[in-house]
Amino acid sequence: MSDTQASERITVYSDYVCPFCYLGRQSLGRYQDEREAELEVDWRPFDLRAQKRGPDGDIDHSVDDGKDADYYEQARENVRRLREQYDAEMAQEIATDVDSRPAQVVSLHVKESEPYGTWLTFDETVFEALWVDGRDIGDRDVLVDCAETAGLDENVVDAALDDAALDSRIDDLFDAARRQGVTGVPTFAYDGHAARGAVPPAQLRRLVEGN
């Protein structure tokens, strides 16, 4: 494998609390399996709960974000369809009560301070904790378990969660995603082109390879 092949990357805007981001990563994994060269994931955080956050950063569930019962039922139907299509294991279809911000803060810290493989293991473990095991990834102890699976210790989690500068930077990255025109996740971007949603592996191949 050449250095050029090894460094090839696809940008993925996502939020751990989004079921379609989890399913989109299942699709990306299938596409990865078809490739000879590794395609690294350049993760960019996105806040799916932005409209419901108060000034203190906490989620205010009383805020009307326009998503009613019909919206969620349609979302569940789409999750079930894609879950079957990608043969994905899922303990739940929607996770409206989970705040992924702590997980995204820790993930950003790991991404910036650890090797790519360590971050990728942490990232995949967070997705699995929520969608396969049904755990609350907003909980510090759950994030510690995810970190330990990636070969890290609890100090990494505590350092990230206690870092005010990191907390501010995650907000900057949320804003940057919106300025880039990202309005929903997952959004896959490669070489100036993008695909939104948990698209099938063939569409990811066209995005990256142009055929």
Sequence and secondary structure as in RCSB ss.txt:
>XXXX:A:sequence
MSDTQASERITVYSDYVCPFCYLGRQSLGRYQDEREAELEVDWRPFDLRAQKRGPDGDIDHSVDDGKDADYYEQA
RENVRRLREQYDAEMAQEIATDVDSRPAQVVSLHVKESEPYGTWLTFDETVFEALWVDGRDIGDRDVLVDCAETA
GLDENVVDAALDDAALDSRIDDLFDAARRQGVTGVPTFAYDGHAARGAVPPAQLRRLVEGN
>XXXX:A:secstr
  HHHHT EEEEEE TT HHHHHHHHHHHHHHHH SS  EEEEEE  TTGGGB TTS B TTS  S  HHHHHHH
HHHHHHHHHHTT   S S  TT   HHHHHHHHHHHHHS HHHHHHHHHHHHHHHHTT   TTSHHHHHHHHHHT
T  HHHHHHHHT HHHHHHHHHHHHHHHHTT  SS EEEETTEEEESS  HHHHHHHHH  
